[in-house]
Structure formats: structure tokens, C-alpha cells
Amino acid sequence: MEWKQLLCSDRVRNYKNPSANDFRTEYEKDYHRIIGSASFRRLQDKTQVFPLDPSDFVRTRLTHSLEVSSFAKSLGQNISRRLLTEEKDPDFLPEYQGYLCDILQCAGLLHDIGNPPFGHFGETAIRDWFQRNLPEITYKGQNGTERPLTGILTEQMQQDFYHFEGNTQALRLVAKLHYLVDANGMNLTKALLGTIIKYPGSSLEIGSSGHIKYKKMGYYYAERELFEDIQESLGTNGNRHPLAFVLEAADDIAYKTADIEDAVKKGCITYEELVMELEEAEEKIREDQKESFYKMVEKLKRNYERARERGLQQPKINAVQNWIIYIQGWMINDATDSFIQNYNALMDGTYGRQGEDLLKGTSGEAMMEVLGDIAFRYAFQIRPILKLEIAAQSIFDFLLEKFVQAALYYGTERKLTEVQKKMMALVSDNYIGIYHHFAREIDQAEGIGEEKEAEKLYLRLLLVTDHICGMTDSYAKGLYQELKGMER
């Protein structure tokens, strides 16, 4: 892979007459498109860890995305400077430093934009619903025969729903669902689209090898042509864009440290418990990482002593907050070093064959794993979160059932019930417009009638997941209560 191609500033629809008075780079234009979008604004009411939390301290998807964007840009600055000063690649030009930073800053803003309400649990709830219900739903097609959906949809179409993924939805959202000008969505640069494709494989390729790129799917069947176009333009040839590894590192650094800070602030874990957990984990750390791990733990204790000496009212919280910043800086340096050390493998697509990421094998790897484990046990598995997730499952089950029933025959000769018509009237005009646009394309294309019918049915199911993923936590909860006749 070569940077000249990896930084492709083309868009699916290029401008006919770009303004001579606009001196922004194409990547800076991407930034303004993202910031001004409704989907980005909706992240302020989407869960990071604590659903529907009244506190103004804990992170939402919006504040998390801003942090990831900041870390990603910092990593871009560090990596670019190292590539230039160490002359790692003569084809990496000085002006590329700014491009990398802008692309990564935008990618950080977008990386969670496709996630449904109620955090990662929302993804699980959608997958579970389709795994339970798709084989049971029947459909009567134009030939008058009623068959289960699993006998109509292709294997890839089915697997798209069984392995529903927020990262995959992000590509669909920014590339199609912002139907403001045409069906190209935000019409972002291909370099940015390539960077946010975390897993460059289809739902049929999941787990096909130990390579990290096949851990999950990266695009839906509906976006297969777009995916191929991006790959060809960037020259990635089925590999991860090198900047996707950087974005992943920024995300890991952000959530694994922030989850601890939020958990301490919420009272899920005390300062004393955090220190105890770290000290107990220290005994199990590999010898080559013990020194670094010990240094980081001691830094937390010193922070507390310093805060206490200053007479702060909450020295323990202050100590943790300062320590989190220290850990984040450490991990940014580690990820930078890792990118430089593994540069050739990143550029030829072989890095990640054993499932490794940029923090693998670094001095901070053990701390990242320990922080993730602590956050899982103290923040994700506490009773309030478990209760909210159980409630969220009921919300998803109800909404998916009602909207799928309504969408199943939408736009076909079969008449919808009045309730089903009202359900479809609740769906975003943008999403409805996108469905009709691509349904018309299917009708106009060559092919067998049954195949076309299956593709349009698949698009109508996507229409439902598009609509539900576009909901905020509060909207999903409120809509559920209204449709159930409950008081909000």
C-alpha cells in the first residue's frame, strides 16, 4: 500500500465546479460535514456505559467520540513526525502529516456514529432478535407461495442481521443514509471511509482466519459495490487501511481509561478498590511488563498523596483523574512506537495476522487489559446496568417486532393495516427515500424476479435497523412507552 493512494481525497460524487475561494483541504471539508450532521448531534443522547444517566459528568457517545477524535489526531501527529524524522518511507511527504491528522480527527468523530441506542448492548439485542425471529417469519411473494425469510434471503443477507455491527452501520449511515443531496450520504472522502472500515470483510468471512480484519464484518451486502470502489481507490486490496489500526488504538485508549474514571466518579469502584485490584493484578503480569506496570501503579498512589497534601476535598477522585491522563499519554506513546516498529507489516497488510493491535506487545499492554477487566466487573456488571439492559431488551424486542411487521410488505401490492401504515409513517423520510432509491435501481437492473424480490425485502429489513439505530436512548424509550400506552 502507498500513501499517495491511501490518502485518496476523491469522493463517490466529486464536485463539478469546486469553489476557487475555498482553501480548505478535502479532509477539512469532511470535518465540517460531520460536525453539522444530525447523526453526530444525536450521539449526545446515546449511551457509552451508563444508560440514561442524569449526571453531566459521565461520558456519552458524543463526549467519547470527541476524546477518540483528539487521541487519534495526536497519534497522527506523532506517527507522521516519526515517519518524517526517521525517514521510514521516502514516499511519505511532509504535507501528508496534516492530511493524516485531519482524516484521523474525522474518523474519531465517526467511529461510533452507527451504534444503536443503549451502547454495545443495543448491538447484541438486535443480533439476538434476528437470530431468534428471522427463521420464524414467513413472507408470501409474488408467486403466492408463503416461505420463511431464511428460504428467500441469501446467506449473506441473513448473516448481515445475525452479526449486526455498529461499525458496519457507520459506513452505511455516512455513505447513504444522509439523503440530503443524493444517495451518497455525507459524500465523504474515500480515505476517511477506508479508515472507518475496521473489518474489511463481509458477514460470510467472519472468523475465516485469525487475522483481526475478519473478527467482525465491515460492510453489508447492500454496500458491497461501495466497499469494492473504496478498496480499489485506496489500493488496500482487502486489507485494513493502516490508519484503521490508529483509530482502533485511539478508541481503546479512550474507553479503557475513561470507563475507570466514570466508574470511580459514579461510586462503582473506590480509590482503595482500584489500587487493590491493580496491586493484585501486578503479581500476574509477565516479567517483561512488570516494571512499567509497577511504575504506573505507583504514579496513582503518588497522585493521591499529592492531592491530599494540597488539601483537596476529593483527593481520591482527583488522583484518579490525573492518573487517567498520565495513562493516556503513556498509551499514545506506546501506540506510536508500535506503528513505527511494525510499519512495513502495516503497509503490506500482514500486520494483525495473529489478531494483534497496536498496543499488543507494548509496555502498556498489561495495564490496558487490567483496566478493561476492572471496568467490566465494576461498571458493566453492576445491578443498575444489568436492570437497564434487561429493560432495553424489552424495548428492542417490541420496536423490532412492530417495525419489521410493518416494513415486510411496505411498497408491495399487499395492503398494510392502518397500524402498519402509521408505523411506517414514523420512519425517517431520509431512510424511506434511500429505500425507494435503491429499490428502483433493483427494479431497473437485469435479473430474475425472485432475486429482485429478495433484495428489496432485504432492504426493507435494513430500513428497520436503520431507523432504530438512528434513535437516541431517550427517543427509543419514549417511543416504546407511547406505543405501549404507558405514561412517559
C-alpha positions as CSV (number, residue, x, y, z in Angstrom):
1,M,0.0,0.0,0.0
2,E,1.2,3.5,-0.8
3,W,0.3,6.7,1.0
4,K,-0.4,8.6,-2.2
5,Q,-3.3,6.2,-2.9
6,L,-4.2,5.6,0.8
7,L,-4.9,9.3,1.2
8,C,-7.2,9.5,-1.8
9,S,-9.3,12.6,-1.5
10,D,-11.8,11.6,-4.1
11,R,-15.5,11.2,-3.2
12,V,-18.0,8.9,-4.7
13,R,-19.5,12.0,-6.2
14,N,-16.8,14.6,-6.9
15,Y,-17.6,18.3,-7.3
16,K,-18.3,19.5,-10.8
17,N,-17.1,23.1,-10.0
18,P,-15.2,23.4,-6.8
19,S,-15.1,26.9,-5.3
20,A,-11.9,28.8,-6.1
21,N,-12.3,30.7,-2.8
22,D,-12.5,27.6,-0.6
23,F,-8.9,26.9,0.7
24,R,-9.9,24.0,2.9
25,T,-8.5,20.6,2.2
26,E,-11.0,17.9,1.3
27,Y,-10.4,16.3,4.7
28,E,-11.2,19.6,6.5
29,K,-14.5,19.8,4.5
30,D,-15.3,16.3,5.8
31,Y,-14.9,17.6,9.4
32,H,-17.4,20.3,8.8
33,R,-19.9,17.9,7.2
34,I,-19.7,15.6,10.2
35,I,-20.0,18.3,12.9
36,G,-23.0,19.8,11.2
37,S,-24.9,16.5,10.9
38,A,-27.9,15.4,12.9
39,S,-26.4,12.0,13.4
40,F,-23.4,13.4,15.1
41,R,-25.6,15.6,17.4
42,R,-27.7,12.6,18.4
43,L,-24.6,11.0,20.0
44,Q,-25.2,13.3,22.9
45,D,-28.1,11.1,24.0
46,K,-26.6,7.7,23.3
47,T,-25.0,5.5,25.9
48,Q,-21.3,5.0,26.4
49,V,-21.5,2.9,29.6
50,F,-24.3,4.3,31.8
51,P,-27.7,4.4,30.0
52,L,-30.0,7.5,30.5
53,D,-27.6,8.8,33.3
54,P,-28.8,12.1,34.7
55,S,-25.2,13.1,35.6
56,D,-23.4,15.7,33.5
57,F,-20.0,14.1,34.2
58,V,-20.2,10.6,32.8
59,R,-19.5,10.2,29.1
60,T,-22.0,9.9,26.3
61,R,-21.2,8.6,22.8
62,L,-20.7,12.2,21.9
63,T,-18.0,13.1,24.5
64,H,-16.4,9.7,24.0
65,S,-16.2,10.4,20.2
66,L,-14.6,13.8,20.9
67,E,-12.0,12.1,23.0
68,V,-11.3,9.4,20.5
69,S,-11.0,12.2,17.8
70,S,-8.5,14.0,20.0
71,F,-6.4,10.9,20.7
72,A,-6.5,9.9,17.0
73,K,-5.3,13.3,15.9
74,S,-2.5,13.2,18.5
75,L,-1.4,9.8,17.2
76,G,-1.5,11.1,13.7
77,Q,0.8,14.0,14.6
78,N,3.3,11.7,16.5
79,I,3.3,9.0,13.8
80,S,3.8,11.5,10.9
81,R,6.6,13.3,12.7
82,R,8.4,10.0,13.4
83,L,8.0,8.8,9.8
84,L,9.5,12.1,8.5
85,T,12.3,12.5,11.0
86,E,13.3,8.8,10.9
87,E,12.9,8.7,7.1
88,K,10.9,5.5,7.3
89,D,9.3,6.0,3.9
90,P,10.6,8.3,1.2
91,D,7.0,8.3,-0.3
92,F,5.6,9.9,2.9
93,L,5.7,13.6,2.1
94,P,5.7,16.5,4.6
95,E,2.2,17.6,3.6
96,Y,0.8,14.2,4.5
97,Q,1.2,15.0,8.2
98,G,-1.7,17.4,8.1
99,Y,-3.8,15.0,6.0
100,L,-3.3,12.2,8.4
101,C,-4.3,14.4,11.4
102,D,-7.4,15.6,9.6
103,I,-8.5,12.1,8.5
104,L,-8.0,10.6,12.0
105,Q,-9.7,13.5,13.7
106,C,-12.8,12.9,11.5
107,A,-12.6,9.2,11.9
108,G,-12.7,9.6,15.6
109,L,-15.9,11.6,15.4
110,L,-17.5,8.9,13.1
111,H,-16.3,5.7,14.7
112,D,-19.4,5.2,16.9
113,I,-21.9,7.1,14.7
114,G,-23.7,3.9,13.6
115,N,-24.2,2.5,17.0
116,P,-27.8,1.9,18.2
117,P,-29.2,3.2,21.5
118,F,-28.1,1.7,24.8
119,G,-24.5,1.2,24.0
120,H,-23.0,-2.1,22.8
121,F,-25.9,-3.9,24.4
122,G,-28.0,-2.4,21.6
123,E,-25.9,-4.3,19.1
124,T,-26.4,-7.5,21.0
125,A,-30.1,-7.0,21.3
126,I,-30.5,-6.5,17.6
127,R,-28.4,-9.6,16.8
128,D,-30.3,-11.7,19.3
129,W,-33.7,-10.6,17.9
130,F,-32.9,-11.6,14.3
131,Q,-31.3,-14.9,15.4
132,R,-34.5,-15.8,17.3
133,N,-37.1,-14.4,14.8
134,L,-35.8,-14.3,11.3
135,P,-36.2,-18.1,10.8
136,E,-39.8,-17.9,12.1
137,I,-41.0,-15.0,9.9
138,T,-42.8,-16.0,6.7
139,Y,-43.3,-14.0,3.6
140,K,-45.8,-14.5,0.7
141,G,-44.1,-13.4,-2.5
142,Q,-45.4,-12.6,-6.0
143,N,-45.7,-16.3,-6.8
144,G,-48.2,-16.6,-4.0
145,T,-46.1,-19.1,-2.0
146,E,-45.5,-18.4,1.6
147,R,-42.0,-19.2,2.7
148,P,-39.7,-18.4,5.7
149,L,-37.4,-15.4,5.2
150,T,-34.4,-17.8,5.6
151,G,-35.6,-19.5,2.4
152,I,-35.8,-16.2,0.5
153,L,-32.8,-14.1,1.6
154,T,-29.3,-15.2,0.6
155,E,-26.9,-16.5,3.2
156,Q,-25.0,-13.2,3.3
157,M,-28.2,-11.2,3.7
158,Q,-29.2,-13.3,6.7
159,Q,-25.7,-13.2,8.2
160,D,-25.7,-9.4,8.0
161,F,-28.6,-9.3,10.5
162,Y,-27.2,-12.2,12.7
163,H,-23.9,-10.3,13.1
164,F,-25.3,-6.8,13.1
165,E,-22.4,-4.4,13.9
166,G,-22.3,-0.7,14.7
167,N,-19.1,-0.2,12.8
168,T,-20.8,-1.6,9.7
169,Q,-23.8,0.7,10.2
170,A,-21.5,3.7,10.4
171,L,-20.3,3.1,6.9
172,R,-23.9,2.8,5.7
173,L,-25.0,5.8,7.6
174,V,-22.4,8.3,6.3
175,A,-22.3,6.9,2.8
176,K,-26.0,6.6,2.1
177,L,-28.5,7.5,4.8
178,H,-27.9,11.2,5.0
179,Y,-30.1,11.6,1.9
180,L,-29.8,15.4,1.6
181,V,-28.5,15.9,-1.9
182,D,-28.4,12.3,-3.3
183,A,-27.9,8.7,-2.3
184,N,-24.2,9.3,-1.4
185,G,-25.0,10.5,2.1
186,M,-22.4,12.8,3.5
187,N,-20.3,12.1,0.4
188,L,-17.0,11.9,2.4
189,T,-13.5,11.3,1.1
190,K,-12.6,7.7,0.3
191,A,-9.6,8.0,2.6
192,L,-11.9,8.7,5.5
193,L,-14.3,6.0,4.5
194,G,-11.5,3.5,4.3
195,T,-10.2,4.5,7.7
196,I,-13.5,3.8,9.5
197,I,-13.9,0.3,7.9
198,K,-12.5,-1.5,10.9
199,Y,-13.0,-5.0,9.5
200,P,-12.7,-5.2,5.7
201,G,-14.7,-8.4,5.2
202,S,-18.3,-9.4,4.7
203,S,-20.5,-11.3,7.2
204,L,-19.6,-14.5,5.4
205,E,-15.9,-14.0,6.2
206,I,-16.2,-13.5,10.0
207,G,-13.7,-15.8,11.7
208,S,-12.4,-17.2,8.4
209,S,-8.8,-16.8,9.7
210,G,-7.1,-15.5,12.9
211,H,-6.5,-12.1,11.2
212,I,-8.0,-9.2,13.1
213,K,-9.7,-7.9,9.9
214,Y,-12.1,-10.9,10.0
215,K,-13.0,-10.5,13.6
216,K,-16.3,-8.9,12.6
217,M,-17.9,-7.7,9.4
218,G,-17.1,-4.4,7.9
219,Y,-19.8,-3.8,5.3
220,Y,-23.3,-5.0,4.5
221,Y,-24.3,-6.8,1.3
222,A,-26.1,-3.6,0.4
223,E,-22.8,-1.7,0.4
224,R,-20.7,-4.4,-1.4
225,E,-20.2,-2.2,-4.5
226,L,-19.3,0.8,-2.4
227,F,-16.8,-1.3,-0.5
228,E,-15.1,-2.5,-3.7
229,D,-14.9,1.0,-5.0
230,I,-13.2,2.2,-1.8
231,Q,-10.8,-0.7,-1.8
232,E,-9.8,-0.1,-5.4
233,S,-9.4,3.6,-5.0
234,L,-7.2,3.2,-1.9
235,G,-5.3,0.2,-3.1
236,T,-5.9,-1.7,0.1
237,N,-6.9,-4.9,-1.7
238,G,-8.9,-6.4,1.1
239,N,-6.5,-5.2,3.9
240,R,-7.2,-2.8,6.7
241,H,-6.2,0.8,6.0
242,P,-3.1,1.4,8.2
243,L,-5.0,4.4,9.8
244,A,-7.8,2.0,10.9
245,F,-5.2,0.5,13.3
246,V,-4.5,4.0,14.6
247,L,-8.2,4.7,15.0
248,E,-8.7,1.4,16.9
249,A,-5.8,2.3,19.3
250,A,-7.3,5.8,20.0
251,D,-10.7,4.1,20.8
252,D,-9.1,1.5,23.1
253,I,-7.1,4.2,24.9
254,A,-10.2,6.4,25.3
255,Y,-12.7,3.9,26.6
256,K,-10.5,1.7,28.7
257,T,-9.3,4.7,30.7
258,A,-12.5,6.7,30.7
259,D,-14.6,3.8,31.9
260,I,-12.5,3.6,35.0
261,E,-12.7,7.4,35.6
262,D,-16.5,7.3,35.2
263,A,-16.8,4.2,37.4
264,V,-14.9,6.0,40.2
265,K,-16.9,9.1,39.8
266,K,-20.2,7.2,39.9
267,G,-19.1,5.3,43.0
268,C,-19.0,1.9,41.3
269,I,-15.4,1.4,42.5
270,T,-13.5,3.2,45.2
271,Y,-9.9,4.5,45.0
272,E,-8.9,1.8,47.5
273,E,-10.5,-0.9,45.4
274,L,-8.8,0.3,42.3
275,V,-5.4,0.3,44.0
276,M,-6.1,-3.2,45.4
277,E,-7.1,-4.5,42.0
278,L,-4.0,-3.1,40.4
279,E,-1.7,-4.5,43.1
280,E,-3.3,-7.9,42.9
281,A,-3.0,-7.9,39.1
282,E,0.6,-6.9,39.3
283,E,1.5,-10.3,40.7
284,K,0.3,-12.0,37.5
285,I,1.9,-9.6,35.0
286,R,4.6,-11.0,32.7
287,E,8.2,-10.2,33.8
288,D,8.9,-8.0,30.8
289,Q,6.0,-5.8,31.7
290,K,6.2,-5.7,35.5
291,E,8.5,-2.7,35.8
292,S,6.2,-0.5,33.6
293,F,3.1,-1.7,35.3
294,Y,4.6,-1.1,38.8
295,K,5.6,2.4,37.7
296,M,2.1,3.2,36.6
297,V,0.5,1.9,39.8
298,E,3.0,3.9,41.9
299,K,2.1,7.0,40.0
300,L,-1.6,6.6,41.1
301,K,-0.5,6.4,44.7
302,R,1.7,9.5,44.4
303,N,-1.1,11.4,42.8
304,Y,-3.3,10.7,45.9
305,E,-0.6,11.8,48.3
306,R,-0.1,15.0,46.4
307,A,-3.8,15.7,46.3
308,R,-4.1,15.1,50.0
309,E,-1.2,17.4,50.7
310,R,-2.9,20.1,48.7
311,G,-6.0,19.8,50.9
312,L,-8.4,18.9,48.1
313,Q,-11.9,18.0,49.2
314,Q,-11.9,14.8,47.0
315,P,-8.2,13.8,46.8
316,K,-9.0,10.2,45.7
317,I,-11.1,11.3,42.7
318,N,-8.5,13.9,41.8
319,A,-5.8,11.3,42.0
320,V,-7.7,9.0,39.6
321,Q,-8.5,11.8,37.1
322,N,-4.9,12.9,36.9
323,W,-3.7,9.3,36.7
324,I,-6.0,8.6,33.8
325,I,-4.4,11.5,31.8
326,Y,-1.0,10.1,32.6
327,I,-2.0,6.6,31.4
328,Q,-3.5,8.0,28.2
329,G,-0.2,9.8,27.4
330,W,1.7,6.6,28.1
331,M,-0.5,4.6,25.7
332,I,-0.3,7.2,23.0
333,N,3.5,6.9,23.1
334,D,3.2,3.1,23.0
335,A,0.9,3.1,20.1
336,T,3.1,5.5,18.2
337,D,6.2,3.3,18.8
338,S,4.3,0.2,17.8
339,F,3.2,1.8,14.5
340,I,6.7,2.8,13.6
341,Q,8.2,-0.6,14.7
342,N,5.6,-2.5,12.6
343,Y,5.5,-0.1,9.8
344,N,6.4,-2.5,7.0
345,A,3.8,-5.1,8.1
346,L,1.1,-2.4,8.4
347,M,1.8,-1.2,4.9
348,D,1.9,-4.7,3.3
349,G,-1.3,-5.8,5.1
350,T,0.3,-8.6,7.1
351,Y,0.1,-6.9,10.5
352,G,-2.8,-8.3,12.5
353,R,-2.5,-11.9,11.3
354,Q,-2.5,-13.1,14.8
355,G,-5.2,-10.8,15.9
356,E,-2.8,-8.2,17.2
357,D,-3.5,-4.5,17.5
358,L,-1.1,-1.6,18.0
359,L,-1.0,-1.9,21.8
360,K,-0.1,-5.6,21.6
361,G,3.4,-6.2,23.0
362,T,3.9,-2.7,24.3
363,S,4.9,-1.7,27.8
364,G,1.3,-0.6,28.4
365,E,-0.4,-3.8,27.1
366,A,-0.9,-5.3,30.5
367,M,-2.3,-2.1,32.0
368,M,-4.9,-1.9,29.2
369,E,-6.0,-5.5,29.7
370,V,-6.3,-5.0,33.5
371,L,-8.2,-1.7,33.2
372,G,-10.6,-3.4,30.8
373,D,-11.2,-6.3,33.2
374,I,-11.7,-3.9,36.2
375,A,-14.2,-1.8,34.2
376,F,-16.2,-4.9,33.1
377,R,-16.5,-6.2,36.7
378,Y,-17.2,-2.9,38.5
379,A,-19.1,-0.9,35.8
380,F,-20.7,-3.2,33.3
381,Q,-21.8,-6.0,35.6
382,I,-23.4,-3.8,38.4
383,R,-27.1,-4.2,39.2
384,P,-28.3,-0.9,37.8
385,I,-26.7,-1.5,34.4
386,L,-28.0,-5.1,34.3
387,K,-31.5,-3.9,35.1
388,L,-31.4,-1.2,32.4
389,E,-30.1,-3.7,29.8
390,I,-32.9,-6.0,30.6
391,A,-35.4,-3.1,30.1
392,A,-33.6,-2.2,26.9
393,Q,-34.0,-5.7,25.6
394,S,-37.8,-5.3,26.0
395,I,-37.6,-2.0,24.1
396,F,-35.7,-3.5,21.2
397,D,-37.9,-6.6,21.1
398,F,-41.0,-4.5,20.9
399,L,-39.8,-2.0,18.4
400,L,-38.2,-4.6,16.1
401,E,-41.3,-6.7,16.0
402,K,-43.6,-3.8,15.3
403,F,-41.4,-2.2,12.6
404,V,-40.5,-5.4,10.9
405,Q,-44.2,-6.4,10.7
406,A,-44.9,-3.0,9.1
407,A,-41.9,-3.0,6.7
408,L,-42.3,-6.6,5.5
409,Y,-44.8,-5.7,2.8
410,Y,-44.2,-1.9,2.6
411,G,-44.2,-0.7,-1.0
412,T,-45.6,-4.0,-2.3
413,E,-49.0,-4.9,-3.7
414,R,-50.1,-6.3,-0.4
415,K,-52.1,-3.7,1.6
416,L,-50.8,-2.7,5.0
417,T,-53.1,-2.5,8.1
418,E,-53.8,1.0,9.4
419,V,-51.4,0.4,12.3
420,Q,-48.7,-0.7,10.0
421,K,-49.1,2.4,7.8
422,K,-48.8,4.5,11.0
423,M,-45.7,2.6,12.0
424,M,-44.1,3.3,8.6
425,A,-45.1,7.0,8.9
426,L,-42.8,7.2,11.9
427,V,-39.7,6.2,9.9
428,S,-37.3,9.0,8.8
429,D,-38.0,10.4,5.4
430,N,-34.3,10.1,4.6
431,Y,-34.4,6.4,5.2
432,I,-37.6,5.9,3.3
433,G,-36.1,7.9,0.4
434,I,-33.0,5.7,0.4
435,Y,-35.1,2.6,0.3
436,H,-37.1,3.8,-2.7
437,H,-34.0,4.9,-4.5
438,F,-32.2,1.6,-4.3
439,A,-35.5,-0.4,-4.8
440,R,-35.9,1.4,-8.1
441,E,-32.3,0.5,-9.0
442,I,-33.1,-3.1,-8.4
443,D,-36.3,-3.0,-10.5
444,Q,-34.3,-1.4,-13.4
445,A,-31.5,-3.9,-13.2
446,E,-31.3,-7.2,-15.1
447,G,-32.1,-10.3,-13.1
448,I,-34.6,-12.9,-12.1
449,G,-37.8,-11.7,-10.4
450,E,-37.3,-13.7,-7.3
451,E,-33.8,-12.4,-6.8
452,K,-35.0,-8.8,-7.1
453,E,-37.8,-9.5,-4.6
454,A,-35.3,-10.9,-2.1
455,E,-33.1,-7.9,-2.5
456,K,-35.9,-5.4,-1.9
457,L,-37.1,-7.5,1.1
458,Y,-33.6,-7.3,2.5
459,L,-33.5,-3.5,2.0
460,R,-36.8,-3.2,3.9
461,L,-35.3,-5.1,6.9
462,L,-32.3,-2.8,6.7
463,L,-34.8,0.1,6.7
464,V,-35.9,-1.1,10.1
465,T,-32.4,-1.4,11.6
466,D,-31.5,2.0,10.0
467,H,-34.5,3.6,11.8
468,I,-33.8,2.0,15.2
469,C,-30.1,2.8,15.0
470,G,-30.9,6.4,14.4
471,M,-32.8,6.6,17.6
472,T,-31.3,8.1,20.8
473,D,-31.7,6.4,24.1
474,S,-34.5,8.8,25.3
475,Y,-36.3,8.6,22.0
476,A,-36.3,4.8,21.9
477,K,-37.5,4.6,25.5
478,G,-40.2,7.3,24.9
479,L,-41.5,5.7,21.7
480,Y,-41.7,2.3,23.4
481,Q,-43.7,3.9,26.3
482,E,-46.0,5.7,23.9
483,L,-46.8,2.8,21.7
484,K,-47.4,0.6,24.8
485,G,-49.8,3.2,26.1
486,M,-47.6,3.9,29.1
487,E,-47.0,7.3,30.7
488,R,-43.6,8.8,29.8
